[in-house]
Amino acid sequence: MNKEQEEKVIKKVKEEMTRVRNNSIVAGMKSALSVVLDMCNKDISDDHKLKEIRVFCEKGLHNGEVK
């Protein structure tokens, strides 16, 4: 493989990795939003819903720890 071919392959690989990363980010966001919506639709008090959502967000942001 010559230098030009190598550069094209590297460019294509980087583009594919970026596409896969972006798709993964979107999938993760959709999953998190789905969980929050499910919490909102529970038949419990609004205060309890907010507490559950807050705990979920804190755990996600702080590697499983509620601060």
Secondary structure, DSSP 8 states (H G I E B T S, - for coil): --HHHHHHHHHHHHHHHHHHHHHHHHHHHHHHHHHHHHHHTSSS-HHHHHHHHHHHHHHHHTTT---
